[in-house]
Amino acid sequence: MLRIHFTGVDLARVRMAGRPDALWETILSFHRLRDRRDARLFGEWRTETRSRLNGETRLLGTLIPSRGYFPDFLTPVEGQYGWDVGLDALRGIRPERLRRELGLVGSGAGTGFEAAFGAPPPTRLRDFIDGGTKHLPRLLNELRGYHRAAVEPYWTHIQAQIEAERAARGRALLDGGADELLASLPPMLRWRAPVLECDYPVDRDVRLRGRGLLLQPSFFCRRTAVTLHDPELPPVLVYPAAAQLASASAAGESVRPLEEQRQRTLGKLVGHTRSVVLRAIGDGATTSELARRAGVSLASASQHACVMREAGLVTTLRRGNAVLHTVTPLGAALLKGGAVAS
C-alpha cells in the first residue's frame, strides 16, 4: 500500500502536469512491451513497435526490470517540460547519484534486482555501476531509438488522452477544490483525507511536508500509480489516465499512429454543423453543454461527437452521469487549418 500524507499547505500546492511526460511514457511503455496483458489496447502497438525496433535495448532491459525498482534518474522532473529537456537533465546526472540508484537496482534491499528475481545482477548492470557516467551515451542512444519506435509515432494519441484527463480533473478542481480533485482520481487511488492511498507492490509512506504534489497522468501507466523512490526528490504521482482506461473498455480501440488516425474516418467530418459542434467543444463540454452551445438537439450533439471521436478529433471521458468531450491535438489543428505539433 502506498500512502501519501498531505498537510493543508500540500493541498494548496497540488497541481496537474501540463502535458504528457515523454520520459515517463517511454519508460512505462517498455513495461507494456514485455507485458502480454491488455492485448485489445496494446496488441497492435506491441506488434508495430517490435517491427520498428532494430536497435539495441539490452541495457534498457537491465535497468528497467519487468517488476520492482527502476532508477529515478530515468524520469527526471525536467521531463515534464519536454523530451529534449528531460534528456539534457539525464545527461547531466551526478556520478554519485548514478551509482547509488544503480546500486538499488542491483541490491537485495527489498526493491532491488536480487530481491525481485532471486539472482545476482547481470554483468551489464555491474559494468554500468563500475563505469559510471561513461556508459551514459549508450543509454541515451538506446532511449532515443526506443522512443522513436515505441512512443513518437503515437504521440498525438497520447496527448489527446492526457488533455481529456486534464479537462476532467480541472472540472473537479473548479467544482470542489483540491479535495474534489483528489477524490475524482481513478478508482485505484482512494482519497481519505488527509491521505491518498493506492495499492502498491511495497508498503510505503510518502510525506509531502509542504512541497505539494505533481499529478502526472500517463497513457502507458496501468493498474497502479507510480512514484519516485527517493523521498527527497520533488514529489510526483504518475497514474493511469482515466480516458485511456475508458477508451480501452468502451471502444476497444488500440493506440494508433498519427497518419492512421487521419485516414481512419476523417472523411465523415464534413459540413457546417459538425464544424460548429467541434468549435463549440472549446476547452471541454458535456453533451448537454455542447447541444446548447451549438444550437442542436441533445441526440444530434451526441451523434456528432461520436463521429468526431471516431475520426480522432474528439476524446470523450465519462465523469459521473455525464460525459466530457475535449478536442484532440488533431482536431485543434483542423480548426486552425495547420499541422499537428509533434
Buried (B, 14 or more C-beta within 10 A) or exposed (E): EBBBEBBEEBBEBBBBBEBBBBBBBBBBBBBBBEBEEBEEBBEBBBEBBEEBBEEEBEBBBBBBBEEBBBBBBBBBBBBBBBBEBBBEBBEEBEEEEBBBBBBBBBBEEEBBBBEBBEEEBBEBBBEBBEEBBEBBEEBEEBBBBBBBBBBBBBBBBBBBBBBBBBBBBBBBBEEEEBBBBBBBBBEBBBBEEBBBBBEBBEEBEBBBEEBBBBBBBBBBBBEBBBBBBBEEBEBBBBBBBBBBBBBBEEEEBBBBBBEBBBEBBBEBBEEEEBBBBBEBBEEBBBBEBBBBBBEBEEEBBBBBBBBBBBBBBBBBBEBEEEBBBBBBBBBBBBBEEEEBEE
